[in-house]
Amino acid sequence: MQELPNRRAARIVVLDAHGRVLLFRHAGSHGQSFWATPGGGLEDGETFEQAACREASEELGVNHISIRFLWEALNDFVHLDQSVRQQERYYLLEKLGQDLLVGVQRIHQQEGILEARWWTPAELEATTETLFPKELSTRLRGIPTLINK
């Protein structure tokens, strides 16, 4: 059995005061699209935490943030027509007080981010669209102080 190339990524969970989560719709291969939390691959020498902060700056337009580790996952998927095994660490962006998505249009275009949308837990559970991670609504229920007010 062939080993899949390894990739490491930091993902950011952004929740608003109503318990909605921010997801980006990405252009996928072959005309398909998918929704995912902000974030991306680690650069050489970066820790997961450093990558999460860099991605928050690049994709969300926020700096000097506070993050809290939520969970780690291992996911297999196809990226640029190649099968990949990705080690992901998810972080909660705490104290959301800055304007989001200001000045990020260029990076979104470069990274194939087509749109941003706030999703309720019910919308996550009801959608037929492709979401990553697939178990996001279940994972969000594990953050009771934010979701189950």
C-alpha angles and dihedrals in degrees: 000000000000118000116237119236110260123234129178123211140177116217127195125216110206115189128182128213090271095056094254118143125221115234132178123220108224129199105245130196121287095020096300123126135201139192122237142161116266116272142079150198125327118253122225111295095006124131120221090254093051091049091050091053092046092048091049089055095045101040103026102030093232128127136185092034135169116227133185125203112245110171146327127231140178115220133182117207144139116267119180090347092306127108111241136185108213128196106208132189118195122211131189114230102225130204098021102200105130127088109267129220096016113148096359101108095103095052090045090054092047092049096045096249105157101182146343125231138175112231129198118220088250091054091050090053095045102044124106091198120108112266131185122238092031092208094051097122091051092047091050090056085063089068096071098168090061106032105032101050 
